[in-house]
Amino acid sequence: MSNRSHRAAPEHTHPDDVPVQTALAALADPVRLQLVRELATTADWERTCGTFDVPVGKAALSHHFSVLRAAGLIEQRDMGPKRVNRLRRPEFDQRFPGLLDLVLRDRRENGENER
């Protein structure tokens, strides 16, 4: 019996290879936007996939992470049994200057207006 405890490493797309439409589509989904916003406030490689409070199941969450990887927004790696995440902010900002700032600023402005 073979030991299949290790899963395949996730595939990543570099932001330089991402069309703007792909980046915008990834950020247009509310769940993915929440993931990006939470990662923006967290140190690299600190958040595991299971620590996000989003209203979707594990399979849907896995899909959202896959879309974010394909859009060049996040990088993931396995650390033991857990998968940790990093927002690829420097690389993404170089490819799409100001886009993440706009997305993150929009939340702060909306949060201030809701109070």
N, C-alpha and C positions, 0 to 999 in steps of 0.2 A: 504494500500500500504506500503510495507516494504522499509526501507532505506537501499539501497545496495551501499552506497558510499564508504564503506571500502572493499578493496580487500584483498585477502588472503596474509598472510606474505610469503615471498619467502623462499623456502627450500634451505638449505646450506649443502654442503659436506665438512667435515673437511679435510684438506690436508693429514692427516695421512691415510685417507681412499682412496686416489687417486693413481691409478697406473701411473707410469711415462709416459706411452703411452697416457693416457688421458691428462696429463699436457702438453705434447709436442704438441698434436693435438690442444688443446685450444690455445696455443701460436703460432701455425703455420698459423692461419688465419690473414691476414693483418688488418682487422677491429678490431678483438679482441686484437691484439698486440698493436694497437693504443690506445685502451681503457686502457689497462694495463699501457702503457707508460705514458699516461696522468694522471692516478690515482697515479702513482709513484711520480709525482711532486706536488701532492695536499694533503692537510691535510685530515685526516680521517673524513668522514661524511660531507665533504664540497661540493662535486660534486653531483649534481642531474643528473638523467639519460638524461634529455633533454639538458644538457649543452655541450655534446660532439659533435664536428663537424666531423661527419662521413658520408660517402656517401651511407647511407642505410635508409630505412623508419623505422617507429616506430615498426612495427612487426618484422622486421629483427633485429633491435637493441635489442628488448626484447629477441629474440632468442640468440643473442651473449652474453647478460648478463647472461642468463640461463646456457649457456655452461661454462662461466667463474665461475659461482657459483658451478656447478657440478665438475669442476676441482679444486675446493678449492682455487681459486685465489682471489675471491672477496667475500665480505659480503655486503648485502643490508638491509636497514630498511626503513620503512615509517616514514616520519616526516610530519604530516599533509597530504596535498594532494600530496606531492612529495616523491619520493624514492631516498634516498641518498646512496652513495657507499663508500666502504673502501677496499683498496688493503690489502689482508691478508699476507702482506710481512713477518712479524716475523714467523708466523705459516708455511707459504710456504717455507721460507728459512730453517727452521728446517727440513722439510721433504725432500726438494731438494736443498741442499746447493749449492749456486753459480749459479743456473739456472736463477733466475731473474737478478742477476748482469750481467750475460752474455748477456741476452736479452737487458737490458738497456744500457750496454756498447756498444753493437753493433750499436745501434742508434746513440750514441754520436760519435763513430768512423766514421760511414757512413756520419753523418752530417758534420763532420770536413773535410772529403774527398771530399764532394760535393762542398765545397766553393772554 
